[in-house]
Amino acid sequence: MPAELAVVVWGLVVVSDWLVSQSQEVESLMPAPGWVGSDGEVDGHWDRARAAAGGVAAGAGVGRARFAVEDFREMFGFGPNPLQQDLIGELSGLVDAGGPGLVLVTAPTGDGKTEAALFAASVLGRAAGCRGLYVALPTMATADAMFPRVDRFARSALAGDRQLALLHSMAWLRPAAAADQSGTGDVRADAPTALEADAWLRGRHRGLLAPLGVGTVDQILTGVLPVKYGPLRLFGLAEKVLVVDEAHAYGPWMHQLMVRLLEWLGALRAPVVLLSATLTGRSATSLVDAYRRGAGFADGALVEPRYPGWLFVSAATGTVSRPRPVASGRERKLDVAVRPVAWDTAERGSARAGGRRIALRQELQPVLEQGGTALVCCTTVAEAQRTFRDLQAAFPALAARPGGLRLLHARYPARVRQAITVQCEEAYGKPAAGQAPRPRPSSVLVATQLVEQSLDLDFDLVISDLAPLAQLLQRAGRCRRHPREPAGRPAWAAREDAPRLVVLDPLAGQDAGSRPPVTWGRVYDRGLLKRTSLLLARQDAGIAVPGDVQRLVDEVYAPEFVDALEESARRELTRLDGERQAGESAEAYLAELTAICSPADVGVDLSALSRHEPGVSEELLVTRLGADSARAVCVYTQNDGSTTLDEAGAMPLPAGALSREDVAEIMSFVVPIPGRWLAGAEGHPPPGGWGKHAVLRDLVLLPMEPSPSGGWSCRLAGRTLTIGDAGLEEI
């Protein structure tokens, strides 16, 4: 039996066993008193059990959705743009000729890739007879933002069983009632099966069994790690269309795991849609070849993506279509202004000439004086917090106005971060249909990389610290993203075809041995930052989007990039390139060593697919290979000595026998923190009962006390931590 078929059979047996082992199902088929097991009685039991099976599956929510609608306008309520129109005109013919397979779409942010992907998924899913789809995104925030869009698509374009699951480590906190009210719940189904489907699909390892899903990419990549029930995730994808957004957003470790997953999906003949705004030709080739290899085609295929454009790979024949370039419909000239700056974010007092603080204030002056919106994208949470504080001091009138100055990063309690995200989507999102165009009042959002992927935000100006070119282009895609007409923007930003990106560059004009700010740590590769800085210095005429994008994305990685540099710079960059390539090779090798083997190499021993290996767990994947992270909950000591979850003292710390609602409430206060903060630290002891819940066991409680200067703070392993409007921060 081929390994991919064995996985399907194994998954079918496991899920069937789980379904019929539910107490209510066993009890409903118990024979009457006096049953002796005669041939006739056994036959009768068999008939009753078989007749009940369909209802058991339907009640659990593991049925089949159908891709019922073929018309694009009927799916989305509006007509297609050039990229989408080309898919409408060409993809069905390719699928009719070669069967389902893989579609790779490369286009700028804001060019309608999501709708293009969902349309392509419907074409592939209909041809393959798929039972649903799963949309994978890089982060929980982007998955949360995508959930309502897929929900609307399911309602307008699908028929049959349409249970929709939100899958990531915090998704289970969203109750079904919230789903009905806000469109962001974790399982959505048509009445009257919603409650039954919710209960069963929320069980451990079951989320991918729902016909429809939106979640993080971790949920699917775990399927190629040797963990218990890992193959069940492959079974959950076997009859679905997989859509992977931001396919460029993963490092070597996760890219290699994605390669292995695509091998399995190719073997399973499961349709795939890959989306990217900045994908190198080398990465595109590795992903396409992996899918073809799994489908049985060992020869390599050179892939040269067109930007914007798309290509199709047939799982049945291995044929790779000629990449189809398409018109963007949104050709723009990105006005890139590089500001060489000295890095002074940690300095207090007056800002010095030539420093980042002065440069940022100068670039924000049009927003302050004439209205409009701006995004300031920082490298680290700490620098975003310092920038927020500095702008509060520099622009007190703006900071005092509701919505004038906002801050968004990961180091807020979950409930606070979600509320800020909703506010940002309302303030900076797509204009409502029929809304009279007018400039938005002065507003600045200071944020981290959270905003560069999948969040549909639109600013009049984007200012970013230096980052690798791909990330800068992603951030620039948030500038003048949606048509607002000249009357909808301030006079200084009236040209929507010339969005402005300001890059605050600490490496510009520096010598070959210059280093990024020490506060950045190892967030970005030093060599890539240097390459990007040098490349931007050559773009005097700006960057044509999409015309220049693919060339620049490939150029910044090209080995020959160093040839035009003077000797010392060439030697230094070559050394940095070697370090990066060695690190990438080590990560890729570790992924190759850790992951399950490809389907062609399984042989007769299936145990290797789920055999526990020391040190290998789902957490290894979720933490993205060595990420320094932990989870904390701030608890507040009130004047009467009681401890609460909130500053006001209205929510006592739950203890004892905890309900699901209690656990959900606790988890809504969780804050991600750097693991190094906990070295040698002892937090507040957890209340009784918390140890019985896996999600609560590793939480660190931070005992917050009223601070003499106002607010709340605590001491932790020699650090002083405070929490307030800027989130949790070290001072």
Buried (B, 14 or more C-beta within 10 A) or exposed (E): EEBBEBBBEBBEEBBEEBBBEBEEBEEEEEEEEEEEEEEEBEEEBEEEBEEBBEEBBBBBBBBBBBBEBBEBEEBBEEEBBBBBBBBBEBBBEBBEEBBBBBBBBBBBBBBBBBBBBBBBBBBBBBBBEBBBBBBBBBBBBBBBBBBBBBBBBBEEBBEBBBBBBBBBBBBBBBBBEEBEEEEBBBBBBEEEBBEBBBBBBBEEBBBBBBBBBBBBBBBBBBBBBBBEBBBBBBBBBBBBBBBBBBBBBBBBBBBBBBBBBBBBBBBBBBBBBBBBBBBBBEBBBBBBBBBBBBBEBEEEBEBEBBBBBBBBBBBEBBBBBEBBBBBBBBEBBBBBEBBBBBBBBEBEEEBEEEBBBBBBBEBBEBBBEBBBBBBBBBBBBBBBBBBBBBBBEBBEEBBEEEBBBBBBBBBBBBBBBBEBBBBBBEBBBBBEEEEEEEBBBBBBBBBBBBBBBBBBBBBBBBBBBBBBBBBBBBBBBBBBBBEBEEEBBBEBBBBBEBBBBBBBBBBBEEEBEBEBBEBBEEBBBBBBBBBBBBBBBEBEEBBBBBBBBBEBBBBBBEEEBBEEBEEEBBEBBBEBBEEBEEBBEEBBEBBEEBBBBBBBEBEEEBEBBBBEEEEBBBEBBBBBBEEEBBBBBBBBBBEEEEBBBBBEBEBEBBEEEBEEEBBBBBBBBBBBBBBEBBEEBEBBEBBEBBEEBEBBEEBBBBBBEBBEEEEBBBEBEEBEBBBBBBBBBBE
